Amino acid sequence: MSSRDILLSDDGSNGASIIGPEGRPITEEDLPPPNTKRWVMRRKAEVVAGVRSGLISLEEACRRYTLSVEEFLSWQRLIDSHGVRGLRATRLQDYRNGQPAPRPRVMSGAAE
């Protein structure tokens, strides 16, 4: 089953669920809360999976999370190009530039 497969709820409710980025079913209620400030890989991937599957519209996701369409599309492109790990904020420059980031220089010896 892919992340785009929609499952109907067994409890008789009208809420649909999808298989999320971690391989377990998620519903609209499982999406990150609207006041999310810390966007870890998993939360970004859940929003992308929710939009791709139709669980939530792109417009609703952008409104709910105060995202620009460009920011959402960048998450989607990173997932398509590099998988969920591409959403890591610490590796963003590496993925966007297509080349490794420069390594920090290590200074040896005592400070003068």
All heavy atoms as an XYZ file, in Angstrom:
873
protein
N       0.841     -1.170      0.000
C       0.000      0.000      0.000
C       0.891      1.241      0.000
O       1.835      1.310      0.758
C      -0.870     -0.028      1.254
C      -2.145      0.716      1.117
S      -3.189      0.475      2.566
C      -4.354     -0.673      1.904
N       0.635      2.213     -0.834
C       1.460      3.416     -0.892
C       0.899      4.476      0.046
O      -0.201      4.334      0.579
C       1.511      3.955     -2.323
O       0.298      4.594     -2.637
N       1.666      5.575      0.238
C       1.209      6.645      1.125
C      -0.008      7.353      0.560
O      -0.655      8.119      1.240
C       2.334      7.648      1.366
O       2.703      8.248      0.146
N      -0.345      7.088     -0.686
C      -1.516      7.726     -1.285
C      -2.778      6.890     -1.142
O      -3.849      7.333     -1.495
C      -1.261      8.001     -2.761
C      -0.172      9.023     -2.957
C       0.006      9.331     -4.398
N       1.171     10.170     -4.550
C       1.458     10.828     -5.631
N       0.697     10.746     -6.682
N       2.529     11.569     -5.701
N      -2.660      5.666     -0.652
C      -3.835      4.818     -0.492
C      -4.695      5.332      0.649
O      -4.198      5.623      1.725
C      -3.425      3.368     -0.189
C      -2.754      2.713     -1.372
O      -3.012      3.145     -2.509
O      -1.964      1.791     -1.154
N      -5.979      5.434      0.418
C      -6.910      5.916      1.430
C      -7.654      4.725      2.013
O      -8.131      3.863      1.297
C      -7.909      6.926      0.830
C      -7.150      8.152      0.335
C      -8.966      7.315      1.847
C      -8.026      9.184     -0.327
N      -7.717      4.688      3.321
C      -8.431      3.633      4.027
C      -9.660      4.235      4.670
O      -9.598      5.314      5.233
C      -7.541      3.034      5.126
C      -6.188      2.487      4.675
C      -5.372      2.107      5.892
C      -6.398      1.295      3.779
N     -10.772      3.540      4.606
C     -11.967      4.011      5.287
C     -11.951      3.499      6.714
O     -11.514      2.391      6.996
C     -13.219      3.545      4.550
C     -13.353      4.103      3.133
C     -14.614      3.567      2.480
C     -13.367      5.622      3.148
N     -12.444      4.307      7.618
C     -12.428      3.981      9.027
C     -13.317      2.777      9.325
O     -14.406      2.652      8.789
C     -12.890      5.199      9.824
O     -12.920      4.911     11.184
N     -12.856      1.896     10.231
C     -13.623      0.715     10.621
C     -14.699      1.024     11.650
O     -15.578      0.214     11.887
C     -12.693     -0.349     11.217
C     -11.801     -0.969     10.166
O     -12.133     -0.910      8.969
O     -10.754     -1.518     10.549
N     -14.614      2.195     12.272
C     -15.567      2.489     13.340
C     -16.872      3.091     12.842
O     -17.694      3.541     13.623
C     -14.933      3.394     14.398
C     -14.563      4.762     13.852
O     -14.869      5.059     12.676
O     -13.951      5.538     14.609
N     -17.065      3.134     11.544
C     -18.299      3.648     10.993
C     -18.315      5.151     10.798
O     -19.278      5.707     10.305
N     -17.217      5.819     11.187
C     -17.179      7.274     11.011
C     -16.875      7.605      9.566
O     -16.435      6.763      8.795
C     -16.119      7.885     11.931
O     -14.831      7.483     11.518
N     -17.117      8.851      9.208
C     -16.876      9.284      7.847
C     -15.422      9.646      7.606
O     -15.029      9.899      6.482
C     -17.762     10.488      7.506
C     -19.213     10.095      7.447
O     -19.533      8.954      7.148
N     -20.090     11.030      7.746
N     -14.602      9.719      8.661
C     -13.212     10.127      8.518
C     -12.391      9.091      7.783
O     -12.437      7.907      8.087
N     -11.662      9.530      6.780
C     -10.772      8.643      6.038
C      -9.386      8.729      6.654
O      -9.058      9.675      7.347
C     -10.733      9.053      4.572
N      -8.587      7.722      6.409
C      -7.198      7.758      6.860
C      -6.312      7.346      5.700
O      -6.774      6.764      4.723
C      -6.985      6.840      8.066
O      -7.139      5.488      7.701
N      -5.058      7.701      5.819
C      -4.058      7.342      4.819
C      -2.899      6.661      5.527
O      -2.811      6.713      6.749
C      -3.547      8.586      4.055
C      -2.865      9.552      5.017
C      -4.674      9.254      3.292
C      -2.036     10.614      4.351
N      -2.054      6.033      4.780
C      -0.836      5.499      5.362
C       0.175      6.635      5.373
O       0.525      7.190      4.335
C      -0.304      4.290      4.557
C      -1.354      3.183      4.512
C       1.008      3.790      5.146
C      -1.779      2.659      5.867
N       0.626      7.003      6.557
C       1.538      8.128      6.724
C       2.980      7.755      6.415
O       3.298      6.612      6.066
N       3.879      8.702      6.571
C       5.283      8.491      6.231
C       5.971      7.440      7.092
O       6.986      6.887      6.686
C       5.918      9.864      6.419
C       4.975     10.630      7.264
C       3.613     10.055      7.024
N       5.423      7.132      8.266
C       6.019      6.122      9.126
C       5.370      4.750      8.943
O       5.630      3.827      9.689
C       5.958      6.570     10.579
C       6.829      7.790     10.829
C       6.856      8.221     12.270
O       5.883      7.931     13.013
O       7.848      8.839     12.662
N       4.480      4.633      7.929
C       3.876      3.346      7.615
C       2.636      2.993      8.398
O       2.135      1.883      8.292
N       2.120      3.907      9.192
C       0.894      3.633      9.943
C      -0.213      4.561      9.473
O       0.065      5.645      8.960
C       1.127      3.756     11.441
C       1.608      5.102     11.890
C       1.909      5.127     13.396
N       2.654      6.304     13.749
C       2.137      7.529     13.852
N       0.868      7.725     13.629
N       2.894      8.554     14.179
N      -1.468      4.140      9.638
C      -2.586      4.980      9.191
C      -2.649      6.295      9.973
O      -2.394      6.317     11.177
C      -3.824      4.142      9.485
C      -3.340      2.753      9.672
C      -1.933      2.855     10.172
N      -2.949      7.374      9.269
C      -3.186      8.652      9.923
C      -4.472      9.252      9.360
O      -4.848      8.980      8.219
C      -2.016      9.650      9.753
C      -1.756      9.986      8.281
C      -0.753      9.157     10.430
C      -0.750     11.109      8.071
N      -5.147     10.019     10.188
C      -6.364     10.714      9.777
C      -6.079     12.213      9.818
O      -4.997     12.635     10.253
C      -7.536     10.402     10.723
O      -7.219     10.929     12.023
C      -7.803      8.906     10.821
N      -7.047     13.009      9.422
C      -6.865     14.459      9.477
C      -6.555     14.912     10.905
O      -5.775     15.837     11.115
C      -8.101     15.175      8.940
C      -7.886     16.666      8.801
C      -9.025     17.383      8.117
O      -9.933     16.722      7.580
O      -8.997     18.621      8.118
N      -7.135     14.230     11.895
C      -6.891     14.576     13.295
C      -5.446     14.289     13.714
O      -4.955     14.852     14.678
C      -7.853     13.821     14.224
C      -9.286     14.298     14.122
C     -10.001     13.767     12.871
O      -9.728     12.630     12.444
O     -10.805     14.523     12.308
N      -4.772     13.387     12.998
C      -3.381     13.049     13.311
C      -2.384     14.013     12.682
O      -1.184     13.961     12.991
C      -3.043     11.626     12.839
C      -3.845     10.572     13.562
O      -3.992     10.690     14.802
O      -4.337      9.643     12.899
N      -2.856     14.869     11.783
C      -1.966     15.852     11.172
C      -1.481     16.807     12.258
O      -2.121     16.956     13.299
C      -2.691     16.612     10.069
C      -3.063     15.798      8.827
C      -3.896     16.653      7.866
C      -1.843     15.251      8.129
N      -0.354     17.471     12.037
C       0.157     18.392     13.061
C      -0.873     19.461     13.419
O      -1.694     19.855     12.582
C       1.373     19.036     12.377
C       1.774     18.081     11.310
C       0.505     17.409     10.857
N      -0.847     19.931     14.660
C      -1.799     20.971     15.062
C      -1.506     22.285     14.317
O      -0.367     22.542     13.926
C      -1.571     21.122     16.569
C      -0.261     20.504     16.846
C       0.005     19.509     15.761
N      -2.531     23.118     14.139
C      -2.349     24.381     13.407
C      -1.294     25.314     14.000
O      -0.688     26.093     13.294
C      -3.730     25.038     13.461
C      -4.674     23.911     13.672
C      -3.931     22.895     14.494
N      -1.060     25.224     15.299
C      -0.097     26.122     15.945
C       1.329     25.561     15.958
O       2.170     26.024     16.724
C      -0.556     26.448     17.364
C      -0.658     25.204     18.229
O      -0.609     24.079     17.746
N      -0.843     25.408     19.519
N       1.624     24.593     15.106
C       2.947     23.968     15.067
C       4.014     25.011     14.758
O       3.900     25.771     13.809
C       2.986     22.844     14.009
O       2.051     21.840     14.394
C       4.362     22.232     13.900
N       5.037     25.033     15.587
C       6.153     25.959     15.388
C       7.424     25.207     14.997
O       8.279     25.730     14.305
C       6.430     26.762     16.670
C       5.266     27.598     17.121
C       5.055     28.788     16.225
C       3.963     29.676     16.758
N       2.881     29.891     15.843
N       7.572     23.981     15.476
C       8.773     23.197     15.227
C       8.460     22.151     14.167
O       7.769     21.175     14.416
C       9.227     22.520     16.525
C      10.569     21.855     16.393
C      11.137     21.535     17.771
N      12.422     20.904     17.609
C      12.621     19.593     17.620
N      11.595     18.787     17.798
N      13.819     19.091     17.456
N       8.966     22.374     12.955
C       8.656     21.511     11.822
C       9.739     20.459     11.630
O      10.707     20.670     10.903
C       8.475     22.353     10.553
C       7.164     23.042     10.562
C       6.909     24.324     10.894
C       5.904     22.445     10.260
N       5.565     24.574     10.817
C       4.918     23.443     10.425
C       5.504     21.161      9.868
C       3.567     23.207     10.200
C       4.162     20.931      9.645
C       3.211     21.940      9.821
N       9.570     19.325     12.286
C      10.488     18.203     12.108
C      10.101     17.454     10.829
O       9.019     17.659     10.274
C      10.461     17.255     13.327
C      10.969     17.977     14.569
C       9.074     16.692     13.571
N      11.000     16.584     10.369
C      10.784     15.840      9.123
C       9.428     15.149      9.096
O       8.708     15.216      8.108
C      11.856     14.760      8.930
C      13.235     15.241      8.724
S      14.420     13.887      8.439
C      14.102     12.764      9.768
N       9.088     14.443     10.160
C       7.860     13.655     10.204
C       6.629     14.533     10.005
O       5.716     14.186      9.260
C       7.757     12.899     11.532
C       6.462     12.098     11.683
C       6.306     11.480     13.065
N       6.551     12.399     14.157
C       5.644     13.275     14.628
N       4.450     13.363     14.095
N       5.950     14.064     15.637
N       6.582     15.675     10.662
C       5.411     16.555     10.545
C       5.263     17.092      9.126
O       4.161     17.155      8.585
C       5.513     17.707     11.533
C       5.347     17.262     12.968
C       5.396     18.441     13.909
N       5.354     17.967     15.276
C       6.137     18.427     16.244
N       7.019     19.372     16.006
N       6.034     17.949     17.455
N       6.371     17.509      8.535
C       6.330     17.987      7.149
C       5.836     16.876      6.219
O       4.982     17.103      5.360
C       7.716     18.452      6.692
C       8.220     19.682      7.407
C       9.644     19.974      6.951
C      10.278     21.103      7.709
N      11.664     21.348      7.263
N       6.380     15.675      6.418
C       5.999     14.537      5.571
C       4.529     14.185      5.744
O       3.859     13.804      4.779
C       6.888     13.331      5.881
N       3.993     14.299      6.967
C       2.575     14.027      7.190
C       1.703     15.020      6.439
O       0.687     14.632      5.847
C       2.257     14.060      8.690
C       2.774     12.866      9.440
C       2.620     12.978     10.939
O       2.344     14.069     11.463
O       2.781     11.937     11.603
N       2.081     16.288      6.446
C       1.304     17.296      5.728
C       1.347     17.017      4.226
O       0.319     17.048      3.545
C       1.791     18.726      6.053
C       1.108     19.756      5.173
C       1.551     19.043      7.525
N       2.533     16.703      3.699
C       2.653     16.397      2.268
C       1.814     15.166      1.922
O       1.066     15.168      0.938
C       4.127     16.199      1.856
C       4.240     15.655      0.435
C       4.893     17.517      1.970
N       1.886     14.126      2.738
C       1.094     12.916      2.486
C      -0.401     13.228      2.549
O      -1.184     12.719      1.738
C       1.453     11.820      3.496
N      -0.798     14.070      3.490
C      -2.200     14.437      3.617
C      -2.717     15.176      2.390
O      -3.815     14.906      1.908
N      -1.916     16.084      1.859
C      -2.328     16.833      0.666
C      -2.331     15.921     -0.552
O      -3.279     15.913     -1.338
C      -1.409     18.062      0.436
C      -1.665     18.697     -0.918
C      -1.606     19.086      1.555
N      -1.282     15.128     -0.712
C      -1.199     14.241     -1.881
C      -2.344     13.246     -1.935
O      -2.795     12.879     -3.020
C       0.131     13.494     -1.880
C       1.285     14.351     -2.288
C       2.554     13.555     -2.336
N       3.579     14.290     -3.064
C       4.804     13.876     -3.200
N       5.191     12.730     -2.674
N       5.672     14.596     -3.877
N      -2.812     12.805     -0.795
C      -3.872     11.798     -0.766
C      -5.269     12.401     -0.808
O      -6.243     11.681     -0.929
C      -3.738     10.964      0.499
O      -4.048     11.768      1.617
N      -5.356     13.712     -0.663
C      -6.668     14.348     -0.642
C      -7.287     14.425      0.743
O      -8.425     14.840      0.893
N      -6.549     14.020      1.763
C      -7.042     14.107      3.132
C      -7.285     15.568      3.511
O      -8.207     15.890      4.246
C      -6.015     13.476      4.070
C      -6.423     13.085      5.468
C      -7.575     12.085      5.450
C      -5.243     12.490      6.213
N      -6.456     16.463      2.985
C      -6.561     17.905      3.207
C      -6.139     18.573      1.897
O      -5.257     18.063      1.197
C      -5.682     18.340      4.400
C      -5.838     19.824      4.706
C      -4.227     17.977      4.179
C      -5.112     20.257      5.981
N      -6.753     19.680      1.557
C      -6.394     20.356      0.313
C      -5.123     21.186      0.508
O      -4.763     21.552      1.640
C      -7.530     21.267     -0.153
O      -7.639     22.395      0.701
N      -4.469     21.496     -0.589
C      -3.277     22.349     -0.536
C      -3.635     23.703      0.080
O      -2.909     24.212      0.938
C      -2.698     22.528     -1.944
C      -1.555     23.539     -2.081
C      -0.372     23.145     -1.215
C      -1.139     23.670     -3.532
N      -4.748     24.257     -0.336
C      -5.172     25.558      0.182
C      -5.406     25.495      1.691
O      -5.002     26.390      2.431
C      -6.446     26.038     -0.531
C      -6.251     26.339     -1.994
C      -6.221     25.078     -2.886
O      -6.654     23.985     -2.452
O      -5.732     25.202     -4.022
N      -6.077     24.436      2.139
C      -6.342     24.278      3.572
C      -5.047     24.088      4.344
O      -4.860     24.653      5.419
C      -7.291     23.099      3.818
C      -7.514     22.759      5.282
C      -8.190     23.858      6.094
O      -8.775     24.784      5.500
O      -8.126     23.795      7.342
N      -4.126     23.300      3.818
C      -2.844     23.079      4.497
C      -2.075     24.394      4.617
O      -1.529     24.700      5.686
C      -2.018     22.045      3.741
N      -2.025     25.160      3.544
C      -1.307     26.440      3.580
C      -1.962     27.405      4.568
O      -1.265     28.099      5.321
C      -1.238     27.054      2.189
S      -0.124     26.160      1.077
N      -3.278     27.442      4.595
C      -3.985     28.316      5.530
C      -3.767     27.851      6.966
O      -3.400     28.630      7.842
C      -5.488     28.339      5.217
C      -6.264     29.345      6.082
C      -7.753     29.111      6.052
N      -8.159     27.805      6.554
C      -8.156     27.444      7.849
N      -7.745     28.290      8.764
N      -8.545     26.239      8.219
N      -3.969     26.556      7.198
C      -3.880     25.999      8.552
C      -2.492     26.177      9.153
O      -2.351     26.497     10.334
C      -4.227     24.506      8.519
C      -4.155     23.846      9.892
C      -4.416     22.372      9.829
N      -5.785     22.083      9.422
C      -6.319     20.878      9.419
N      -5.598     19.829      9.783
N      -7.554     20.694      9.041
N      -1.462     25.989      8.347
C      -0.088     26.017      8.857
C       0.661     27.295      8.493
O       1.866     27.381      8.693
C       0.674     24.785      8.352
C       0.006     23.507      8.784
C      -0.555     22.644      7.853
C      -0.106     23.165     10.132
C      -1.185     21.468      8.247
C      -0.738     22.009     10.538
C      -1.276     21.164      9.579
O      -1.906     20.013      9.976
N      -0.049     28.277      7.958
C       0.534     29.540      7.481
C       1.794     29.287      6.649
O       2.860     29.827      6.904
C       0.818     30.536      8.634
O       1.719     29.956      9.569
C      -0.461     30.962      9.316
N       1.636     28.439      5.655
C       2.706     28.124      4.711
C       2.429     28.832      3.402
O       1.271     29.017      3.024
C       2.738     26.616      4.405
C       2.963     25.650      5.540
C       2.734     24.225      5.062
C       4.354     25.814      6.087
N       3.478     29.168      2.700
C       3.284     29.627      1.328
C       3.199     28.381      0.446
O       3.691     27.304      0.821
C       4.449     30.512      0.885
O       5.635     29.748      0.790
N       2.583     28.533     -0.697
C       2.521     27.415     -1.643
C       3.939     26.997     -2.017
O       4.243     25.812     -2.117
C       1.698     27.794     -2.895
C       1.793     26.715     -3.962
C       0.247     28.048     -2.513
N       4.837     27.974     -2.180
C       6.223     27.674     -2.542
C       6.916     26.825     -1.481
O       7.664     25.911     -1.792
C       7.014     28.973     -2.773
C       6.588     29.749     -3.989
C       5.305     30.563     -3.776
O       4.886     30.780     -2.605
O       4.700     30.960     -4.783
N       6.661     27.131     -0.194
C       7.280     26.348      0.877
C       6.759     24.918      0.862
O       7.536     23.962      0.958
C       7.011     26.991      2.234
C       7.727     26.273      3.371
C       7.646     27.014      4.687
O       6.815     27.940      4.824
O       8.416     26.659      5.590
N       5.438     24.758      0.726
C       4.883     23.410      0.652
C       5.468     22.655     -0.536
O       5.872     21.502     -0.403
C       3.351     23.440      0.546
C       2.788     22.074      0.326
C       2.548     21.226      1.392
C       2.555     21.602     -0.958
C       2.077     19.933      1.182
C       2.081     20.316     -1.180
C       1.849     19.477     -0.099
N       5.507     23.297     -1.701
C       6.038     22.631     -2.897
C       7.506     22.266     -2.729
O       7.955     21.245     -3.253
C       5.828     23.503     -4.134
C       4.361     23.706     -4.545
C       4.268     24.680     -5.714
C       3.687     22.383     -4.877
N       8.259     23.065     -1.977
C       9.660     22.716     -1.733
C       9.752     21.452     -0.878
O      10.604     20.601     -1.120
C      10.425     23.868     -1.089
O      10.101     24.017      0.274
N       8.863     21.298      0.099
C       8.826     20.062      0.898
C       8.540     18.875     -0.010
O       9.185     17.837      0.083
C       7.743     20.125      1.973
C       7.956     21.106      3.077
C       9.046     21.912      3.281
C       7.044     21.397      4.127
N       8.843     22.674      4.401
C       7.646     22.389      4.941
C       5.782     20.925      4.457
C       7.016     22.904      6.075
C       5.159     21.435      5.582
C       5.773     22.414      6.386
N       7.566     19.052     -0.892
C       7.171     17.979     -1.799
C       8.333     17.591     -2.728
O       8.610     16.410     -2.934
C       5.961     18.456     -2.603
C       5.255     17.386     -3.360
C       3.918     17.886     -3.865
O       2.902     17.562     -3.282
N       3.908     18.660     -4.929
N       9.021     18.591     -3.272
C      10.172     18.321     -4.156
C      11.290     17.613     -3.415
O      11.921     16.698     -3.950
C      10.701     19.627     -4.758
C       9.922     20.114     -5.955
C      10.644     21.238     -6.676
N      10.896     22.390     -5.819
C      10.040     23.405     -5.633
N       8.880     23.410     -6.259
N      10.352     24.403     -4.838
N      11.549     18.028     -2.170
C      12.610     17.392     -1.386
C      12.285     15.929     -1.109
O      13.159     15.065     -1.182
C      12.845     18.152     -0.077
C      13.573     19.486     -0.232
C      13.470     20.308      1.042
C      15.026     19.263     -0.617
N      11.027     15.634     -0.802
C      10.618     14.244     -0.592
C      10.792     13.453     -1.875
O      11.317     12.339     -1.868
C       9.163     14.158     -0.086
C       9.076     14.666      1.350
C       8.626     12.730     -0.181
C       7.658     14.788      1.881
N      10.362     14.018     -3.002
C      10.475     13.325     -4.282
C      11.933     13.070     -4.658
O      12.262     12.026     -5.212
C       9.790     14.117     -5.393
C       8.270     14.146     -5.251
O       7.719     13.320     -4.491
O       7.648     15.013     -5.891
N      12.796     14.023     -4.371
C      14.204     13.909     -4.760
C      15.055     13.116     -3.782
O      15.958     12.389     -4.194
C      14.829     15.300     -4.899
O      14.166     16.046     -5.871
N      14.783     13.278     -2.482
C      15.685     12.730     -1.468
C      14.995     11.892     -0.404
O      15.645     11.484      0.553
C      16.438     13.875     -0.781
C      17.128     14.787     -1.735
N      18.265     14.426     -2.423
C      16.828     16.042     -2.143
C      18.644     15.426     -3.200
N      17.783     16.416     -3.057
N      13.688     11.677     -0.533
C      12.958     10.956      0.503
C      12.681     11.860      1.690
O      13.028     13.048      1.690
N      12.084     11.299      2.707
C      11.720     12.074      3.893
C      12.950     12.708      4.522
O      12.897     13.828      5.035
C      10.953     11.194      4.910
C      10.707     11.933      6.209
C       9.622     10.734      4.316
N      14.092     12.044      4.449
C      15.323     12.603      5.035
C      15.719     13.923      4.386
O      16.448     14.711      4.968
C      16.453     11.594      4.941
C      16.195     10.370      5.821
C      17.386      9.489      5.817
N      18.499     10.238      6.375
C      19.223      9.846      7.405
N      18.969      8.705      7.966
N      20.207     10.579      7.859
N      15.246     14.172      3.167
C      15.528     15.442      2.515
C      14.907     16.627      3.222
O      15.291     17.772      2.974
N      13.963     16.372      4.123
C      13.285     17.431      4.859
C      14.062     17.891      6.089
O      13.634     18.833      6.758
C      11.890     16.966      5.289
C      10.923     16.684      4.152
C       9.672     16.009      4.682
C      10.579     17.956      3.409
N      15.179     17.260      6.369
C      15.976     17.656      7.533
C      16.484     19.067      7.334
O      17.161     19.375      6.362
C      17.159     16.728      7.726
C      16.755     15.360      8.178
C      17.948     14.497      8.342
N      18.728     14.972      9.476
C      19.823     14.374      9.898
N      20.297     13.330      9.271
N      20.473     14.845     10.934
N      16.178     19.932      8.271
C      16.589     21.340      8.169
C      18.108     21.463      8.145
O      18.646     22.328      7.466
C      16.008     22.143      9.326
N      18.813     20.594      8.852
C      20.270     20.702      8.915
C      20.935     20.320      7.605
O      22.088     20.639      7.384
C      20.840     19.819     10.033
O      20.407     18.473      9.820
C      20.396     20.299     11.393
N      20.245     19.617      6.730
C      20.827     19.193      5.464
C      20.244     19.950      4.284
O      20.578     19.675      3.142
C      20.587     17.692      5.241
C      21.087     16.810      6.361
C      22.518     17.022      6.695
N      23.372     16.519      5.639
C      24.674     16.685      5.588
N      25.286     17.363      6.525
N      25.367     16.199      4.599
N      19.397     20.924      4.544
C      18.679     21.616      3.485
C      19.604     22.201      2.427
O      19.374     22.023      1.238
C      17.833     22.726      4.111
C      16.623     23.195      3.349
C      15.741     22.030      2.970
C      15.853     24.188      4.169
N      20.665     22.874      2.842
C      21.567     23.475      1.861
C      22.223     22.416      0.995
O      22.386     22.605     -0.200
C      22.639     24.327      2.544
C      22.125     25.663      3.014
C      21.637     26.530      1.861
O      21.596     26.145      0.705
N      21.237     27.732      2.177
N      22.603     21.298      1.574
C      23.221     20.225      0.788
C      22.284     19.763     -0.314
O      22.687     19.601     -1.454
C      23.552     19.016      1.674
C      24.621     19.336      2.701
O      25.227     20.426      2.607
O      24.846     18.498      3.566
N      21.025     19.549      0.021
C      20.066     19.038     -0.941
C      19.698     20.086     -1.983
O      19.540     19.787     -3.144
C      18.804     18.549     -0.235
C      19.050     17.346      0.635
C      18.584     17.304      1.935
C      19.761     16.251      0.166
C      18.796     16.199      2.731
C      19.985     15.151      0.968
C      19.501     15.133      2.244
O      19.716     14.039      3.029
N      19.541     21.324     -1.546
C      19.133     22.370     -2.482
C      20.232     22.699     -3.484
O      19.972     22.976     -4.632
C      18.712     23.623     -1.725
C      17.363     23.437     -1.084
C      16.783     24.741     -0.656
N      15.427     24.504     -0.155
C      14.830     25.288      0.687
N      15.425     26.366      1.139
N      13.615     25.028      1.089
N      21.476     22.718     -3.031
C      22.580     23.071     -3.927
C      23.074     21.892     -4.744
O      23.813     22.076     -5.697
C      23.751     23.645     -3.129
C      23.389     24.958     -2.469
O      22.514     25.664     -2.924
N      24.069     25.267     -1.384
N      22.725     20.698     -4.331
C      23.164     19.509     -5.045
C      24.627     19.171     -4.801
O      25.221     18.369     -5.502
N      25.205     19.800     -3.803
C      26.592     19.501     -3.470
C      26.764     19.579     -1.965
O      25.991     20.223     -1.287
C      27.525     20.482     -4.164
C      27.231     21.925     -3.848
C      28.061     22.856     -4.715
O      28.958     22.408     -5.405
N      27.754     24.119     -4.699
N      27.784     18.933     -1.446
C      27.990     18.950     -0.002
C      28.292     20.362      0.498
O      28.909     21.157     -0.199
C      29.200     18.044      0.212
C      29.419     17.338     -1.067
C      28.737     18.115     -2.141
N      27.829     20.650      1.691
C      28.127     21.939      2.309
C      29.581     21.939      2.739
O      30.145     20.887      3.061
C      27.221     22.148      3.521
N      30.206     23.105      2.751
C      31.595     23.148      3.199
C      31.686     22.726      4.649
O      30.822     23.050      5.459
C      31.996     24.610      3.009
C      30.747     25.367      2.737
C      29.688     24.396      2.371
N      32.724     22.005      4.963
C      32.925     21.548      6.337
C      33.511     22.693      7.142
O      34.337     23.451      6.637
C      33.854     20.364      6.359
C      33.296     19.201      5.551
C      34.167     18.046      5.709
N      33.490     17.230      6.709
C      33.855     16.006      7.010
N      34.885     15.469      6.450
N      33.189     15.328      7.898
N      33.104     22.816      8.404
C      33.679     23.881      9.232
C      35.169     23.646      9.435
O      35.620     22.515      9.563
C      32.912     23.773     10.560
C      32.112     22.538     10.489
C      32.130     22.038      9.083
N      35.910     24.739      9.437
C      37.346     24.624      9.642
C      37.635     24.454     11.113
O      37.061     25.127     11.952
C      38.047     25.864      9.118
C      37.888     25.981      7.612
C      38.479     27.238      7.083
N      39.912     27.256      7.330
C      40.687     28.262      6.981
N      40.177     29.309      6.384
N      41.972     28.218      7.220
N      38.504     23.533     11.432
C      38.888     23.283     12.803
C      40.198     24.019     13.052
O      41.171     23.830     12.323
C      39.064     21.772     13.082
C      39.535     21.537     14.497
C      37.774     21.050     12.788
N      40.188     24.878     14.032
C      41.372     25.635     14.374
C      42.160     24.850     15.407
O      41.620     24.400     16.391
C      40.986     27.003     14.949
C      40.097     27.817     14.022
S      40.883     28.198     12.463
C      41.863     29.565     12.941
N      43.431     24.672     15.174
C      44.270     23.968     16.148
C      45.161     24.976     16.841
O      45.441     26.057     16.337
C      45.113     22.903     15.458
O      45.942     23.506     14.489
N      45.584     24.611     18.013
C      46.460     25.489     18.766
C      45.692     26.430     19.669
O      44.470     26.508     19.610
N      46.397     27.171     20.471
C      45.762     28.093     21.436
C      45.380     29.375     20.736
O      46.001     29.797     19.769
C      46.744     28.380     22.579
N      44.360     30.003     21.253
C      43.923     31.287     20.722
C      44.921     32.343     21.065
O      45.503     32.349     22.159
C      42.546     31.646     21.285
N      45.167     33.267     20.163
C      46.161     34.313     20.426
C      45.512     35.572     20.859
O      44.488     35.963     20.540
C      46.993     34.551     19.172
C      47.792     33.345     18.815
C      48.613     33.567     17.562
O      48.712     34.699     17.087
O      49.142     32.593     17.055
